[in-house]
Amino acid sequence: MISTLQLVLAVIIAVASSLPMLFVDHAPPARGVRLGAAVAAIVALFAPVGEIAFAALAVGLLFHARTCGSRSGAAGLALAAAMTLGAGLALALDLGAWAWVASIAALALRTGGWPLHVGTAAIAERRPGALVDLAATLPAAVFVHLHHVLPAAPELAHAAAPVAVVAGAAAAVIGGLASVSAPDLRRLWSASYSMHGGMLLAAVGAAGRGHVAAAIFVAVSFALALGGFGAMVVAIESRTGPVTLRAGGGRSTSFPRITWTFAFFAAAGIALPGTIGFAADDLLLHALWEESPLASTLMLVASALLAVGLLRGFSGAFLGSPLKVWTAGDLSMSERWLSGAVIAVLVTSGIYPMWLLESVLQVYPVGAP
């Protein structure tokens, strides 16, 4: 039976996947490949058995690898696809523990948490919009792990939770540190992605002890808030070229809508009250505190570091006296509508998170916070 949660996640994937198609000037073949990745993720959501779901996720990862613009990034995504297929094969052979290990490895590779950040970092520097695609389909990968792998390996997932949450939180701290010293907007985007990758792994690890809602909320925030942030990176660079973070960037004068939309998405990713990012952080910190106070403390440090890095990046890219006057236009009407739709979902889910939480609890009653 199809659940409300699956329908909600399918809509979120469709909305998040449309961001790079609008903000990035792709040739038609690339646009088709990215559409294929989104379709594969939605197929994985509704697949009746884990083997089919993991096969669809693997196909989606190969679509992402096809257009990521980096050899090392493509190699990392191909390895993630192999791990994903391995998880499906392990399920078919009734090897639940191996399925859990392979699925966690695939999630770590696609989310870029340290030390598995090399591939996603290369993608961020070569083709930052490709990471927006990858973030958009993440909720499907998390749902498949929770829905098919956790029931197959409950003992391992429960036993490994303390280690997983500390490892994820430590990876988030390293990503936060990298954001503080990022010399340009693409590396800030890469560091933000890596920091949120650590958050996601910590949340998925905590799900092994029943904190399923935290994992779902973090995945949705990853797709919408972080995806919107990446889309704004692409939007400003498509108009001004690569952005270095130094005093006097001054782009807010020429691009006020991009400036404040960028600020909103960046803040939503670090728990801006009234957005789903706040609800996700709240659920995650409660989960981490129950499983490991050390992990909870590390995650707070990581969030603070990323906040400093994003504030520094925002100031260096948009504030101060303009170095030059740009003649390119601000957000187009279609870009405004799409950005507004994503913002509306982020705010609605933050003000009334129960609409999403209730759909989670219908499927996973033990996921109550």
matplotlib code that plots the C-alpha trace (Angstrom):
import matplotlib.pyplot as plt

x = [0.0, 1.3, 1.7, 1.2, 4.9, 5.8, 3.6, 5.0, 8.6, 7.8, 6.5, 9.5, 11.9, 10.0, 10.2, 13.8, 14.8, 13.3, 15.7, 18.8, 16.8, 15.6, 18.7, 21.3, 21.6, 21.8, 21.8, 18.7, 20.6, 21.8, 18.4, 17.0, 19.6, 18.8, 15.1, 15.9, 17.7, 14.6, 12.3, 14.6, 14.4, 10.6, 10.5, 12.7, 10.2, 7.3, 9.2, 7.4, 10.6, 14.1, 15.9, 14.0, 14.3, 18.1, 18.4, 16.4, 18.7, 21.7, 20.4, 19.8, 23.3, 24.7, 22.5, 24.1, 27.6, 26.9, 26.5, 28.5, 31.4, 34.2, 36.1, 36.7, 33.1, 31.8, 34.1, 32.7, 29.1, 29.8, 31.2, 28.1, 26.0, 28.0, 27.4, 23.7, 23.5, 25.4, 22.8, 20.0, 21.9, 22.5, 18.7, 18.0, 20.3, 18.9, 22.1, 20.7, 23.9, 25.7, 22.8, 23.1, 26.8, 26.5, 23.6, 25.4, 28.5, 26.4, 24.8, 28.2, 29.6, 26.6, 26.4, 30.2, 30.8, 34.5, 36.6, 34.5, 34.1, 36.6, 34.1, 31.4, 34.1, 35.3, 31.7, 31.1, 34.1, 33.5, 29.7, 28.0, 24.5, 25.1, 25.2, 21.7, 20.5, 22.1, 20.7, 17.2, 17.0, 18.5, 15.1, 14.4, 17.7, 17.0, 13.5, 14.7, 17.3, 14.8, 12.0, 13.9, 17.3, 16.5, 13.9, 16.5, 19.3, 17.7, 20.4, 23.3, 21.6, 20.8, 24.3, 26.1, 24.0, 26.4, 29.4, 27.4, 26.2, 29.6, 31.2, 28.6, 28.9, 32.7, 32.4, 30.0, 32.5, 35.2, 32.8, 32.0, 35.7, 36.2, 33.4, 35.0, 38.1, 36.5, 38.1, 35.2, 31.5, 32.0, 34.2, 31.7, 29.0, 31.2, 31.9, 28.2, 27.3, 29.9, 28.7, 25.1, 26.4, 27.7, 24.3, 22.5, 24.7, 24.3, 20.5, 20.4, 22.6, 20.2, 17.3, 18.7, 17.4, 14.0, 14.7, 13.3, 11.6, 14.9, 16.4, 13.4, 13.3, 17.1, 16.8, 14.0, 15.9, 18.9, 17.0, 15.1, 17.2, 20.6, 19.4, 18.0, 21.4, 23.2, 20.8, 21.5, 25.2, 24.6, 22.2, 24.7, 27.7, 25.8, 25.5, 28.8, 31.2, 33.0, 32.6, 35.6, 34.9, 36.6, 35.5, 33.6, 31.8, 28.8, 26.6, 23.5, 23.2, 22.7, 21.0, 18.9, 16.5, 19.3, 21.0, 18.1, 17.0, 20.5, 20.5, 17.2, 18.2, 21.6, 19.9, 17.2, 20.0, 21.4, 18.1, 16.4, 13.3, 10.1, 11.6, 11.9, 15.6, 14.8, 12.5, 15.1, 17.8, 15.5, 14.7, 18.3, 19.7, 17.1, 18.1, 21.8, 21.5, 19.7, 22.4, 25.5, 26.0, 29.3, 27.7, 25.1, 27.9, 29.9, 26.8, 26.2, 29.8, 29.5, 26.3, 28.0, 31.0, 28.9, 26.9, 30.1, 31.3, 28.0, 27.8, 31.4, 30.5, 27.4, 29.2, 32.1, 29.9, 27.1, 27.8, 30.1, 30.9, 30.5, 33.7, 31.8, 28.3, 26.8, 24.3, 22.8, 19.3, 18.2, 15.9, 13.6, 9.9, 10.0, 13.0, 11.1, 8.1, 10.1, 12.2, 9.0, 7.5, 10.5, 10.5, 6.8, 7.4, 10.3, 8.3, 5.1, 7.0, 8.7, 5.6, 3.5, 5.9, 3.2, 1.9, 5.1, 5.7, 2.2, 2.9, 6.2, 4.5, 1.9, 4.7, 7.1, 5.2, 8.5, 9.9, 8.2, 10.5]
y = [0.0, 3.5, 5.7, 9.4, 9.7, 8.3, 10.7, 13.7, 12.7, 12.2, 15.8, 17.1, 15.3, 16.6, 20.2, 20.0, 18.4, 21.3, 23.8, 23.0, 22.5, 26.1, 27.8, 26.0, 26.4, 22.7, 21.4, 19.2, 15.9, 16.9, 18.1, 14.7, 12.8, 14.8, 14.2, 10.5, 10.7, 12.2, 9.6, 6.8, 8.2, 8.3, 4.7, 3.7, 5.4, 3.3, 0.0, -2.9, -4.7, -3.5, -5.2, -3.1, 0.1, -0.2, -1.0, 2.2, 4.2, 2.8, 3.8, 7.3, 7.6, 6.6, 9.4, 11.8, 10.5, 11.0, 14.8, 15.7, 17.3, 15.6, 12.4, 11.9, 12.9, 10.4, 7.7, 8.4, 8.2, 5.1, 3.5, 4.7, 3.0, -0.2, -0.1, 0.5, -2.5, -4.5, -3.5, -4.8, -8.0, -8.5, -8.1, -10.6, -13.1, -12.3, -10.8, -7.9, -6.8, -6.5, -4.6, -2.1, -1.6, -1.2, 1.2, 3.4, 3.5, 4.6, 7.3, 8.5, 8.7, 10.6, 13.1, 13.9, 13.7, 13.7, 11.7, 10.7, 14.2, 14.2, 13.3, 15.8, 18.5, 18.0, 18.2, 21.4, 23.1, 21.9, 21.9, 23.1, 22.6, 18.9, 18.7, 20.3, 17.4, 14.9, 16.6, 16.6, 12.8, 12.1, 11.7, 8.6, 7.0, 7.7, 6.3, 3.1, 2.6, 3.1, 1.1, -1.9, -2.1, -1.3, -4.2, -6.5, -5.7, -4.3, -5.7, -4.2, -0.8, -0.6, -1.6, 0.7, 3.8, 5.4, 5.0, 6.2, 9.4, 10.3, 9.7, 11.8, 14.6, 14.6, 14.8, 17.7, 19.6, 19.2, 20.4, 23.4, 24.2, 24.1, 26.6, 29.2, 29.2, 28.8, 31.2, 31.3, 30.5, 27.1, 25.9, 27.3, 25.3, 22.2, 22.6, 23.2, 20.1, 18.1, 19.4, 18.5, 15.1, 14.5, 15.6, 13.1, 10.2, 11.0, 11.1, 7.8, 6.2, 7.4, 5.9, 2.5, 3.2, 4.5, 8.2, 7.8, 11.2, 12.9, 11.1, 12.0, 15.7, 16.1, 14.5, 16.8, 19.9, 18.6, 18.5, 21.8, 24.2, 23.0, 22.5, 26.1, 27.4, 25.6, 26.9, 30.4, 29.8, 28.8, 31.7, 34.4, 32.7, 32.5, 36.3, 37.4, 34.5, 32.6, 34.5, 34.9, 35.8, 39.1, 42.4, 44.6, 42.0, 44.3, 42.2, 43.0, 46.3, 44.7, 41.5, 42.2, 39.3, 36.7, 38.2, 37.8, 34.5, 33.2, 34.4, 32.7, 29.3, 29.5, 30.3, 27.6, 25.1, 26.1, 25.9, 29.3, 29.4, 29.0, 26.6, 22.9, 23.2, 24.3, 21.3, 18.9, 20.3, 20.0, 16.4, 15.5, 17.1, 15.3, 12.0, 12.6, 13.6, 10.3, 8.3, 10.3, 13.6, 13.9, 13.7, 16.3, 18.7, 18.1, 18.8, 22.1, 23.1, 22.1, 24.2, 27.2, 26.9, 26.7, 29.7, 31.7, 30.4, 31.3, 34.8, 35.4, 34.1, 36.2, 39.3, 38.7, 37.8, 40.3, 43.2, 46.2, 48.6, 47.1, 46.3, 46.7, 47.2, 44.1, 44.4, 40.9, 40.7, 39.6, 36.6, 36.1, 35.7, 31.9, 31.7, 33.8, 31.5, 28.4, 29.9, 31.1, 27.7, 26.1, 28.8, 28.3, 24.5, 25.3, 27.8, 25.8, 22.7, 24.8, 26.5, 23.3, 20.4, 18.0, 17.6, 15.8, 14.2, 12.6, 11.0, 9.7, 8.3, 6.5, 4.4, 4.4, 4.7, 4.1, 7.3, 9.6, 12.2]
z = [0.0, -0.9, 2.2, 2.5, 3.3, 0.0, -1.9, 0.1, -0.6, -4.3, -4.5, -2.6, -4.9, -8.0, -6.7, -5.6, -8.9, -10.8, -9.2, -11.3, -14.5, -14.2, -12.8, -14.9, -18.6, -19.5, -23.0, -23.7, -23.3, -19.8, -18.9, -19.9, -17.9, -14.8, -15.3, -15.5, -12.1, -10.6, -12.1, -10.9, -7.3, -7.4, -8.7, -5.8, -3.4, -4.6, -5.4, -3.6, -2.6, -1.6, -4.5, -7.0, -4.9, -4.7, -8.4, -9.2, -6.8, -8.5, -11.9, -10.6, -9.3, -12.7, -14.2, -11.7, -12.6, -16.3, -15.9, -12.8, -14.8, -12.8, -13.2, -9.5, -8.8, -11.4, -9.9, -6.4, -7.6, -9.6, -6.5, -4.6, -7.3, -6.8, -3.1, -3.7, -5.9, -3.3, -0.7, -2.9, -3.6, 0.1, 0.8, -1.9, -0.2, 3.2, 4.4, 6.3, 8.0, 4.7, 3.3, 6.1, 5.7, 1.9, 2.2, 4.8, 2.5, -0.5, 1.6, 2.9, -0.7, -2.1, 0.8, 0.9, 4.7, 5.5, 4.7, 1.7, 0.5, -2.4, -5.1, -4.1, -3.6, -7.1, -8.4, -6.5, -8.0, -11.6, -11.8, -8.6, -10.1, -10.3, -6.5, -6.4, -8.5, -6.1, -3.0, -4.6, -4.8, -1.3, 0.4, -1.7, -0.7, 3.0, 2.7, 1.0, 3.8, 6.5, 4.9, 3.6, 5.4, 9.0, 9.3, 7.8, 10.2, 13.4, 15.8, 13.8, 13.3, 17.0, 18.1, 15.6, 16.4, 19.0, 16.6, 13.6, 15.3, 16.7, 13.3, 11.5, 14.0, 13.7, 9.9, 10.3, 12.4, 9.8, 7.1, 9.4, 9.8, 6.0, 5.5, 7.8, 5.6, 2.1, -0.4, -2.8, -3.1, -4.7, -1.9, 0.6, -1.2, -1.0, 2.7, 3.4, 1.5, 3.4, 6.8, 6.0, 4.9, 8.4, 9.8, 7.5, 8.5, 12.2, 11.7, 9.7, 12.4, 15.1, 13.1, 14.1, 17.6, 16.5, 15.6, 12.1, 12.1, 12.5, 9.5, 7.3, 8.3, 7.8, 4.4, 3.3, 4.7, 2.8, -0.5, -0.1, 2.0, 0.9, -2.7, -2.8, -1.5, -4.2, -6.8, -5.7, -6.0, -9.6, -10.2, -9.1, -10.8, -14.1, -14.0, -12.6, -13.1, -10.2, -6.9, -4.6, -1.0, -0.2, 1.1, -1.3, -3.3, -3.4, -5.6, -3.5, -5.4, -8.7, -7.6, -4.5, -5.0, -5.4, -2.4, 0.0, -1.5, -1.0, 2.6, 3.3, 1.9, 3.7, 7.0, 6.5, 6.3, 9.7, 11.6, 10.8, 13.1, 11.2, 8.6, 8.3, 9.0, 12.5, 13.0, 11.5, 13.8, 16.8, 16.1, 15.4, 18.5, 20.7, 19.0, 19.4, 23.0, 23.8, 22.0, 22.6, 24.4, 22.7, 19.3, 20.3, 21.4, 18.2, 16.1, 17.9, 17.3, 13.6, 13.2, 14.8, 12.6, 9.4, 10.6, 10.8, 7.4, 5.7, 7.3, 6.1, 2.7, 2.4, 3.4, 1.0, -1.9, -1.6, 0.9, 0.7, -2.0, -5.5, -7.3, -10.6, -11.9, -13.5, -16.4, -16.1, -14.8, -11.3, -10.8, -13.7, -13.1, -13.5, -11.1, -8.6, -8.8, -8.2, -5.4, -3.8, -4.0, -2.3, 0.3, 0.9, 1.6, 3.9, 5.9, 6.0, 7.2, 9.8, 11.2, 11.1, 10.9, 12.1, 8.6, 7.7, 11.1, 11.0, 7.7, 9.1, 12.2, 10.1, 8.6, 11.5, 14.9, 16.7, 15.1, 17.5, 19.0]

ax = plt.figure().add_subplot(projection="3d")
ax.plot(x, y, z, "-o")
ax.set_aspect("equal")
plt.show()
